[in-house]
Amino acid sequence: MTTIAVTGHIDLTDGSAPLIRDALRQVLKPYADGDLTGVSCIAEGADALFAEVVLELGGRLVAVIPAKDYRQKQVGPDHAAAFDRLVAGAVEVRVLPNETANRQAYEDANRELVKRADRLVAVWNGEPPTGKGGGTADTVIEAREAGVPVDVVWPAGAARRA
């Protein structure tokens, strides 16, 4: 069994979603032989696209929820239906013990992703960490330091919202 976790940008442009979905499909397809487990926080953007592709390819989805109030405080109305559908489709939902969805909760969630992963897929434009912690670049660095192979996905035409 191969366990692949995801980290990536939330603020993707609408035009980026199909490009990234196709790129994720190409990265994950070699593992879709019945032994793929995908681990995602199911945030809007990269996390949700990854989770959808894992399920589409017949893989098992594990949801890591950063905090007890994450659904109520951080999942916006535009993402709520997809979030709920993906959580319902997960074979395991791990809600971390953090009370509040904050920077510490995101850092904890990223550590959990890296800990579980045989590989990490990063939907990442390659920009360095912002210094706030818990972001995509921070997770890539953490994975590389832990010896977890990282596949960067950022297809031509992908962009973040301004």
C-alpha positions as CSV (number, residue, x, y, z in Angstrom):
1,M,0.0,0.0,0.0
2,T,1.2,3.5,-0.9
3,T,0.1,6.4,1.3
4,I,0.4,9.8,-0.4
5,A,-0.4,13.0,1.4
6,V,-1.1,16.4,-0.2
7,T,-0.2,20.0,0.6
8,G,-1.0,22.9,-1.6
9,H,-2.4,26.3,-2.2
10,I,-6.0,27.1,-1.2
11,D,-6.4,30.2,-3.4
12,L,-6.3,28.7,-6.8
13,T,-7.9,30.5,-9.7
14,D,-10.9,28.9,-11.3
15,G,-9.0,28.2,-14.5
16,S,-6.3,26.4,-12.5
17,A,-8.6,23.7,-11.1
18,P,-8.9,21.5,-14.3
19,L,-5.1,21.9,-15.0
20,I,-4.2,20.8,-11.5
21,R,-6.8,18.0,-11.5
22,D,-5.3,16.6,-14.7
23,A,-1.7,16.9,-13.3
24,L,-2.7,15.2,-10.0
25,R,-4.4,12.4,-12.0
26,Q,-1.1,11.8,-13.9
27,V,1.0,11.8,-10.6
28,L,-1.4,9.4,-8.8
29,K,-2.4,7.0,-11.6
30,P,0.7,4.8,-11.2
31,Y,-0.4,4.1,-7.6
32,A,-4.0,3.5,-8.4
33,D,-3.7,-0.3,-8.5
34,G,-6.0,-0.8,-5.5
35,D,-3.3,0.1,-3.0
36,L,-3.5,3.9,-3.0
37,T,-4.3,5.8,0.2
38,G,-4.5,9.6,0.0
39,V,-4.2,11.8,3.1
40,S,-5.7,15.3,2.9
41,C,-7.0,18.1,5.1
42,I,-9.7,18.6,2.5
43,A,-9.3,22.4,2.5
44,E,-10.5,24.3,-0.5
45,G,-8.2,24.2,-3.5
46,A,-5.4,21.7,-3.8
47,D,-6.5,19.5,-0.9
48,A,-10.0,19.0,-2.2
49,L,-8.8,18.4,-5.8
50,F,-6.4,15.8,-4.6
51,A,-9.0,14.1,-2.5
52,E,-11.4,14.0,-5.5
53,V,-8.8,12.4,-7.7
54,V,-7.9,9.8,-5.1
55,L,-11.5,8.7,-4.9
56,E,-12.0,8.9,-8.7
57,L,-9.0,6.5,-9.1
58,G,-10.5,4.0,-6.6
59,G,-8.1,4.9,-3.7
60,R,-8.9,5.3,0.0
61,L,-9.1,8.7,1.5
62,V,-8.0,9.7,4.9
63,A,-9.1,13.1,6.1
64,V,-7.0,15.0,8.7
65,I,-9.0,17.8,10.2
66,P,-6.8,20.4,11.9
67,A,-9.2,21.4,14.8
68,K,-12.5,20.7,16.4
69,D,-14.0,23.9,15.0
70,Y,-12.4,23.7,11.6
71,R,-15.7,22.9,9.7
72,Q,-17.6,25.7,11.4
73,K,-14.9,28.4,11.3
74,Q,-12.8,27.7,8.2
75,V,-15.0,26.0,5.6
76,G,-16.7,28.6,3.6
77,P,-20.2,28.3,2.0
78,D,-18.7,27.8,-1.5
79,H,-16.7,24.8,-0.2
80,A,-19.0,23.3,2.4
81,A,-20.8,20.8,0.2
82,A,-17.6,19.4,-1.3
83,F,-16.0,19.3,2.1
84,D,-18.9,17.3,3.6
85,R,-19.0,15.0,0.6
86,L,-15.3,14.2,0.8
87,V,-15.4,13.7,4.6
88,A,-18.3,11.3,4.0
89,G,-16.2,9.5,1.4
90,A,-13.2,9.1,3.7
91,V,-12.4,5.7,5.2
92,E,-10.9,7.5,8.2
93,V,-11.5,11.0,9.6
94,R,-8.9,12.1,12.1
95,V,-9.9,15.3,13.9
96,L,-6.8,16.6,15.7
97,P,-7.3,17.6,19.4
98,N,-6.9,21.3,18.8
99,E,-9.9,23.3,19.9
100,T,-9.4,26.2,17.4
101,A,-8.3,26.3,13.7
102,N,-5.3,28.5,13.9
103,R,-1.7,28.5,12.8
104,Q,-0.7,25.9,15.4
105,A,-3.5,23.6,14.3
106,Y,-2.4,23.8,10.7
107,E,1.2,23.1,11.7
108,D,0.0,20.0,13.6
109,A,-2.1,18.9,10.7
110,N,0.9,19.2,8.3
111,R,3.1,17.2,10.7
112,E,0.4,14.5,10.8
113,L,0.3,14.4,6.9
114,V,4.1,14.0,6.7
115,K,4.1,11.4,9.5
116,R,1.6,9.2,7.6
117,A,3.1,9.7,4.1
118,D,5.2,7.5,1.9
119,R,5.2,10.4,-0.6
120,L,4.0,14.0,-0.5
121,V,2.3,15.7,-3.5
122,A,2.8,19.5,-3.3
123,V,0.5,21.7,-5.4
124,W,3.0,24.5,-5.1
125,N,4.2,27.4,-7.1
126,G,7.7,27.1,-5.6
127,E,7.6,30.3,-3.6
128,P,9.5,30.2,-0.3
129,P,7.8,30.1,3.1
130,T,6.1,33.3,4.2
131,G,7.5,33.0,7.7
132,K,4.0,32.4,9.3
133,G,4.4,28.6,9.5
134,G,1.9,26.0,8.4
135,G,2.0,26.8,4.7
136,T,2.7,24.7,1.6
137,A,6.4,25.6,1.4
138,D,6.8,24.8,5.1
139,T,5.3,21.4,4.6
140,V,7.5,20.7,1.6
141,I,10.6,21.6,3.7
142,E,9.4,19.4,6.6
143,A,8.8,16.4,4.3
144,R,12.2,16.7,2.6
145,E,13.9,17.0,6.0
146,A,12.0,13.8,7.1
147,G,13.2,12.0,3.9
148,V,9.7,11.9,2.4
149,P,9.9,12.2,-1.4
150,V,8.0,15.2,-2.7
151,D,6.3,15.5,-6.1
152,V,5.7,19.1,-7.0
153,V,2.6,19.8,-9.2
154,W,2.3,23.2,-10.8
155,P,1.3,22.9,-14.4
156,A,1.7,25.6,-17.0
157,G,-1.2,28.1,-16.6
158,A,-1.8,27.4,-12.9
159,A,-2.1,30.5,-10.8
160,R,-3.2,31.8,-7.4
161,R,-5.9,34.4,-6.9
162,A,-4.6,37.9,-6.4
